[in-house]
Amino acid sequence: MDNLPLQPPLASDERFTRLANLAAERFAQLDLTVLLVDLVDLVHASALPSLAEQFHVQGLEGWLFAQDERQKRKLIKQAIELHRYRGTPWAVRQVLRILELEGDISEWFEYGGKPYFFRMDVTIKARGLGEDEFNALVTMIHEYKNVRSKLEILTLWLVNQSQIPVIASTVLSGEITTVLPVLHDSIEQSGVVNIGTGCWSIEFVTVYPEE
């Protein structure tokens, strides 16, 4: 810390030399990266709302739909490009993609509708959507769409994906019952001369379950 650029009247004073050395040591320990607010990936999270206002993506222009800090930073980084192509289907799809919402646009000439009308299908995964959020989503679409175009239908597809496997089993069983008649091993008869005839037969009856 020698040879500090002090003015001659101050350089001759040992007190100012010590003060300058202490200040230089303290300043060397400061983290100057916090001043680089335009580096959105590095700036402190507390500065993100101010950057969102500066780049005009706050509120219903996407900020209210951002679920975490990562989406907020991504929205700010692409704010200039979103405003450059504002009024195009690409801008509408892109802002939804940034917020991890899948959106598909069908323009009037693709489905034979009224001129300058369009329809949208938005897929929402792993989250719900209340009435206020639905109205805010419609407002956000109007923020980025062409002023001339009119939203005719907005269809929401709610998809729930679970990591829990589905296990199923089935058992198929049957029973065969055979009913046999009572059998006599022998027949004995005694008496005065008797003449008779006899018949011995066996019948097998199988009863199956009804189809």
C-alpha positions as a Markdown table, in Angstrom:
| # | Residue | x | y | z |
|---|---|---|---|---|
| 1 | Met | 0.0 | 0.0 | 0.0 |
| 2 | Asp | 3.0 | 2.3 | -0.5 |
| 3 | Asn | 3.1 | 5.3 | -2.8 |
| 4 | Leu | -0.6 | 6.1 | -2.7 |
| 5 | Pro | -1.6 | 9.0 | -4.9 |
| 6 | Leu | -2.1 | 11.5 | -2.1 |
| 7 | Gln | -1.7 | 15.2 | -2.7 |
| 8 | Pro | 1.7 | 16.6 | -1.4 |
| 9 | Pro | 0.1 | 18.4 | 1.6 |
| 10 | Leu | -1.6 | 15.2 | 2.6 |
| 11 | Ala | 1.2 | 12.8 | 1.7 |
| 12 | Ser | 3.5 | 14.4 | 4.3 |
| 13 | Asp | 1.0 | 13.8 | 7.0 |
| 14 | Glu | 1.3 | 10.2 | 8.4 |
| 15 | Arg | -2.3 | 10.2 | 9.6 |
| 16 | Phe | -3.7 | 10.6 | 6.1 |
| 17 | Thr | -1.3 | 8.0 | 4.8 |
| 18 | Arg | -2.6 | 5.5 | 7.3 |
| 19 | Leu | -6.2 | 6.5 | 6.6 |
| 20 | Ala | -5.6 | 6.0 | 2.8 |
| 21 | Asn | -4.1 | 2.6 | 3.4 |
| 22 | Leu | -7.0 | 1.5 | 5.6 |
| 23 | Ala | -9.5 | 2.8 | 3.0 |
| 24 | Ala | -7.7 | 1.0 | 0.1 |
| 25 | Glu | -7.7 | -2.3 | 2.1 |
| 26 | Arg | -11.4 | -2.0 | 2.9 |
| 27 | Phe | -12.3 | -1.1 | -0.7 |
| 28 | Ala | -10.3 | -4.1 | -1.9 |
| 29 | Gln | -12.6 | -6.4 | 0.1 |
| 30 | Leu | -15.8 | -5.1 | -1.4 |
| 31 | Asp | -17.8 | -7.3 | -3.8 |
| 32 | Leu | -18.3 | -5.0 | -6.8 |
| 33 | Thr | -20.3 | -7.6 | -8.7 |
| 34 | Val | -23.4 | -6.4 | -7.0 |
| 35 | Leu | -23.1 | -3.2 | -9.0 |
| 36 | Leu | -23.4 | -5.2 | -12.3 |
| 37 | Val | -27.2 | -5.2 | -12.2 |
| 38 | Asp | -27.5 | -5.9 | -15.9 |
| 39 | Leu | -26.0 | -9.3 | -15.4 |
| 40 | Val | -29.4 | -10.8 | -14.6 |
| 41 | Asp | -28.0 | -14.3 | -13.7 |
| 42 | Leu | -25.7 | -12.8 | -11.0 |
| 43 | Val | -27.7 | -9.9 | -9.6 |
| 44 | His | -29.2 | -10.3 | -6.1 |
| 45 | Ala | -32.8 | -11.5 | -6.0 |
| 46 | Ser | -33.9 | -8.3 | -4.3 |
| 47 | Ala | -33.1 | -6.3 | -7.4 |
| 48 | Leu | -35.3 | -8.4 | -9.7 |
| 49 | Pro | -38.6 | -6.5 | -9.1 |
| 50 | Ser | -36.9 | -3.2 | -10.1 |
| 51 | Leu | -35.4 | -4.8 | -13.2 |
| 52 | Ala | -38.8 | -6.2 | -14.1 |
| 53 | Glu | -40.3 | -2.6 | -13.9 |
| 54 | Gln | -37.3 | -1.2 | -15.9 |
| 55 | Phe | -37.8 | -3.8 | -18.7 |
| 56 | His | -41.6 | -3.5 | -18.6 |
| 57 | Val | -42.4 | -7.1 | -17.8 |
| 58 | Gln | -43.9 | -6.6 | -14.4 |
| 59 | Gly | -47.5 | -7.4 | -13.4 |
| 60 | Leu | -49.7 | -8.9 | -16.0 |
| 61 | Glu | -47.0 | -8.9 | -18.6 |
| 62 | Gly | -45.6 | -12.1 | -17.1 |
| 63 | Trp | -44.3 | -11.3 | -13.7 |
| 64 | Leu | -47.4 | -12.5 | -11.8 |
| 65 | Phe | -47.2 | -15.9 | -13.5 |
| 66 | Ala | -43.5 | -16.5 | -12.7 |
| 67 | Gln | -43.5 | -19.4 | -10.2 |
| 68 | Asp | -39.9 | -19.1 | -9.0 |
| 69 | Glu | -36.8 | -16.9 | -9.2 |
| 70 | Arg | -35.5 | -18.8 | -12.3 |
| 71 | Gln | -38.5 | -17.9 | -14.4 |
| 72 | Lys | -38.3 | -14.3 | -13.2 |
| 73 | Arg | -34.7 | -14.0 | -14.3 |
| 74 | Lys | -35.5 | -15.7 | -17.7 |
| 75 | Leu | -38.4 | -13.3 | -18.2 |
| 76 | Ile | -36.2 | -10.2 | -17.6 |
| 77 | Lys | -33.4 | -11.5 | -19.9 |
| 78 | Gln | -35.8 | -11.9 | -22.8 |
| 79 | Ala | -37.9 | -8.8 | -22.2 |
| 80 | Ile | -36.2 | -6.8 | -25.0 |
| 81 | Glu | -36.8 | -9.5 | -27.5 |
| 82 | Leu | -40.5 | -9.9 | -26.4 |
| 83 | His | -41.1 | -6.2 | -26.8 |
| 84 | Arg | -39.4 | -6.2 | -30.2 |
| 85 | Tyr | -41.8 | -8.8 | -31.6 |
| 86 | Arg | -44.8 | -7.8 | -29.6 |
| 87 | Gly | -48.0 | -8.1 | -31.6 |
| 88 | Thr | -46.9 | -11.4 | -33.2 |
| 89 | Pro | -48.0 | -15.0 | -32.5 |
| 90 | Trp | -44.3 | -15.7 | -31.6 |
| 91 | Ala | -44.3 | -13.2 | -28.7 |
| 92 | Val | -47.5 | -14.8 | -27.3 |
| 93 | Arg | -46.0 | -18.3 | -27.5 |
| 94 | Gln | -42.6 | -17.2 | -26.2 |
| 95 | Val | -43.9 | -15.5 | -23.1 |
| 96 | Leu | -45.9 | -18.7 | -22.3 |
| 97 | Arg | -42.8 | -20.8 | -23.0 |
| 98 | Ile | -40.8 | -18.7 | -20.6 |
| 99 | Leu | -43.4 | -19.3 | -17.9 |
| 100 | Glu | -43.4 | -23.0 | -18.7 |
| 101 | Leu | -46.9 | -22.9 | -20.1 |
| 102 | Glu | -47.4 | -24.7 | -23.5 |
| 103 | Gly | -49.6 | -22.7 | -25.8 |
| 104 | Asp | -50.9 | -23.4 | -29.3 |
| 105 | Ile | -52.5 | -20.7 | -31.5 |
| 106 | Ser | -55.0 | -21.2 | -34.3 |
| 107 | Glu | -55.7 | -18.2 | -36.5 |
| 108 | Trp | -59.0 | -17.6 | -38.1 |
| 109 | Phe | -58.0 | -18.7 | -41.6 |
| 110 | Glu | -56.8 | -22.0 | -40.2 |
| 111 | Tyr | -60.2 | -23.1 | -38.9 |
| 112 | Gly | -62.6 | -21.0 | -41.0 |
| 113 | Gly | -63.5 | -18.4 | -38.4 |
| 114 | Lys | -64.2 | -14.7 | -38.5 |
| 115 | Pro | -61.4 | -12.5 | -39.9 |
| 116 | Tyr | -58.7 | -11.6 | -37.4 |
| 117 | Phe | -60.0 | -13.9 | -34.7 |
| 118 | Phe | -57.9 | -16.6 | -33.1 |
| 119 | Arg | -58.1 | -19.4 | -30.6 |
| 120 | Met | -55.7 | -20.6 | -28.0 |
| 121 | Asp | -55.1 | -23.9 | -26.3 |
| 122 | Val | -52.9 | -23.6 | -23.1 |
| 123 | Thr | -51.6 | -26.7 | -21.3 |
| 124 | Ile | -51.0 | -26.4 | -17.6 |
| 125 | Lys | -49.0 | -29.1 | -15.8 |
| 126 | Ala | -48.6 | -29.8 | -12.1 |
| 127 | Arg | -50.6 | -26.7 | -11.0 |
| 128 | Gly | -54.1 | -25.4 | -10.9 |
| 129 | Leu | -55.6 | -22.2 | -12.2 |
| 130 | Gly | -58.1 | -20.1 | -10.2 |
| 131 | Glu | -60.5 | -17.5 | -11.6 |
| 132 | Asp | -58.2 | -14.6 | -10.9 |
| 133 | Glu | -55.3 | -16.3 | -12.6 |
| 134 | Phe | -57.4 | -17.2 | -15.6 |
| 135 | Asn | -58.5 | -13.6 | -16.0 |
| 136 | Ala | -54.8 | -12.5 | -15.6 |
| 137 | Leu | -53.8 | -15.0 | -18.3 |
| 138 | Val | -56.3 | -13.6 | -20.7 |
| 139 | Thr | -55.0 | -10.1 | -20.0 |
| 140 | Met | -51.4 | -11.2 | -20.5 |
| 141 | Ile | -52.3 | -12.7 | -23.9 |
| 142 | His | -53.9 | -9.3 | -24.8 |
| 143 | Glu | -50.7 | -7.6 | -23.8 |
| 144 | Tyr | -48.6 | -9.5 | -26.4 |
| 145 | Lys | -51.1 | -10.2 | -29.2 |
| 146 | Asn | -51.7 | -8.0 | -32.2 |
| 147 | Val | -54.1 | -5.1 | -31.4 |
| 148 | Arg | -56.2 | -6.0 | -34.4 |
| 149 | Ser | -56.6 | -9.6 | -33.5 |
| 150 | Lys | -59.3 | -10.8 | -31.1 |
| 151 | Leu | -59.2 | -13.8 | -28.8 |
| 152 | Glu | -62.2 | -15.9 | -29.6 |
| 153 | Ile | -61.7 | -19.0 | -27.4 |
| 154 | Leu | -59.2 | -19.9 | -24.7 |
| 155 | Thr | -59.1 | -23.6 | -23.9 |
| 156 | Leu | -57.2 | -24.8 | -20.8 |
| 157 | Trp | -55.9 | -28.4 | -20.6 |
| 158 | Leu | -55.0 | -29.4 | -17.1 |
| 159 | Val | -52.5 | -32.3 | -17.0 |
| 160 | Asn | -51.5 | -34.0 | -13.8 |
| 161 | Gln | -48.4 | -36.2 | -14.0 |
| 162 | Ser | -47.6 | -38.5 | -11.1 |
| 163 | Gln | -44.4 | -40.4 | -10.3 |
| 164 | Ile | -46.4 | -43.1 | -8.4 |
| 165 | Pro | -46.6 | -46.3 | -10.5 |
| 166 | Val | -49.9 | -48.0 | -11.0 |
| 167 | Ile | -49.9 | -51.7 | -10.1 |
| 168 | Ala | -52.8 | -53.9 | -10.9 |
| 169 | Ser | -53.4 | -57.7 | -10.6 |
| 170 | Thr | -56.2 | -60.1 | -11.6 |
| 171 | Val | -57.1 | -63.6 | -10.6 |
| 172 | Leu | -59.1 | -66.0 | -12.9 |
| 173 | Ser | -60.3 | -69.2 | -11.3 |
| 174 | Gly | -62.7 | -72.0 | -12.2 |
| 175 | Glu | -64.2 | -75.2 | -10.6 |
| 176 | Ile | -65.3 | -78.5 | -12.2 |
| 177 | Thr | -67.8 | -80.5 | -10.2 |
| 178 | Thr | -68.7 | -84.1 | -11.2 |
| 179 | Val | -71.9 | -85.6 | -9.7 |
| 180 | Leu | -71.9 | -89.5 | -9.6 |
| 181 | Pro | -74.9 | -91.7 | -8.9 |
| 182 | Val | -75.0 | -94.1 | -5.9 |
| 183 | Leu | -73.5 | -97.4 | -6.9 |
| 184 | His | -74.2 | -100.9 | -5.4 |
| 185 | Asp | -71.6 | -103.5 | -5.5 |
| 186 | Ser | -74.0 | -106.4 | -5.5 |
| 187 | Ile | -77.7 | -107.3 | -5.3 |
| 188 | Glu | -78.9 | -110.4 | -3.5 |
| 189 | Gln | -82.4 | -111.9 | -3.6 |
| 190 | Ser | -83.8 | -115.2 | -2.1 |
| 191 | Gly | -87.0 | -116.9 | -2.4 |
| 192 | Val | -89.0 | -119.7 | -4.1 |
| 193 | Val | -88.3 | -120.0 | -7.7 |
| 194 | Asn | -88.3 | -116.5 | -9.1 |
| 195 | Ile | -87.6 | -115.6 | -12.5 |
| 196 | Gly | -86.6 | -112.0 | -13.2 |
| 197 | Thr | -84.2 | -109.8 | -15.1 |
| 198 | Gly | -81.9 | -107.1 | -14.1 |
| 199 | Cys | -80.0 | -104.3 | -15.6 |
| 200 | Trp | -76.9 | -102.7 | -14.2 |
| 201 | Ser | -75.7 | -99.4 | -15.7 |
| 202 | Ile | -73.4 | -96.5 | -14.8 |
| 203 | Glu | -74.0 | -92.9 | -15.9 |
| 204 | Phe | -71.6 | -90.1 | -15.7 |
| 205 | Val | -73.0 | -86.6 | -15.4 |
| 206 | Thr | -70.7 | -83.6 | -15.5 |
| 207 | Val | -72.0 | -80.2 | -14.4 |
| 208 | Tyr | -70.0 | -77.3 | -15.8 |
| 209 | Pro | -70.2 | -73.6 | -14.7 |
| 210 | Glu | -72.4 | -71.5 | -17.0 |
| 211 | Glu | -70.4 | -69.5 | -19.6 |
